[in-house]
Structure formats: C-alpha cells, structure tokens
Amino acid sequence: MRVPDRQANSGRVGFGDVDEDELLRRYGTRPDDADLDEIRRLLDTQRALGPDADTLTMKLLCVQLFNAGHVEDVLRIWQAKESGFDAHCSIDVQLLCGTGLDATRRHLAAVPGEVAQQALTYLEECVRSGDFDEFDVEDRAAWYDQYYRV
C-alpha cells in the first residue's frame, strides 16, 4: 500500500492550540489508554463543529482510536465520518475496524438502532467493493505510522 505525500498542516486550529502536530506530539498515533478519554472528547468536540470542523485533525483522532482497538469506539468514529462531506471523504472506512473486520461486524450487528445499522450497511458495501481486500489491522496501523511520519 503506497503512502501518499501529506501536505503540511494547513494551519487551521481545531481546539485552541491543538492541531494535528500537537496531537502527534502529545499522543503519537498509538496513544496510551490513559489518554483515550481526552482523545474521544476532542473528537466529539470537533464533530459538533459540523462544517467548521478540522477534518485532518478528526482523521488523526480516529487513527488514534483505531490503534487503541476498542470496539466501543466504532460508532464514535462512524459518527465523525458521517458528520459532513469533508469528514466522510477524509476519514477512511477502515478506521472503523481497529479490532478487526469481523469483530466490528459482530459489534455493529449487536448494537440496536439505526446508526449502527447504517454503519454496518456501509461497511458491508465497502467490503463488497474491495476496500477491505487484504485488510490487516497491524498493516493498516503501520501504514498510518508512515503517513504521519512517526
């Protein structure tokens, strides 16, 4: 999987002085469990900004949650992805699957409600279209490490 060139941070600031560079400095791409509540809070804050959200920052926060590998973050990542057009395009569907594709499918199927069903339907469409061919959690995590140059 080729890692595309990343442009330098656009200078947009998501939360005071916290942008992609600051998040990488604080947490890297593989944060400690002790930092996850703060990462979740930051993602929720960005998501609430709607079209004013910094989608590059949101993507990094989703990468951090993906690497933490907690199935309870699947819907939070999905809701971030679906918070706007730019977020949908920026946040990769594979980020839903930090615990693996099968575990994510089982989790979404077990969660009641329309949001989980929409996420599962979209996930299955992406599987059928080949987005998960040769998907491996550790390979994807390594790809993001390379993408963020950590």
Secondary structure as UniProt FT lines:
FT   TURN            16..17
FT   HELIX           20..27
FT   HELIX           33..35
FT   HELIX           36..48
FT   HELIX           50..52
FT   HELIX           55..68
FT   HELIX           71..73
FT   HELIX           74..81
FT   TURN            82..83
FT   HELIX           85..90
FT   HELIX           93..97
FT   TURN            98..99
FT   HELIX           101..110
FT   HELIX           114..128
FT   TURN            129..134
FT   HELIX           137..147
FT   TURN            148..149
//
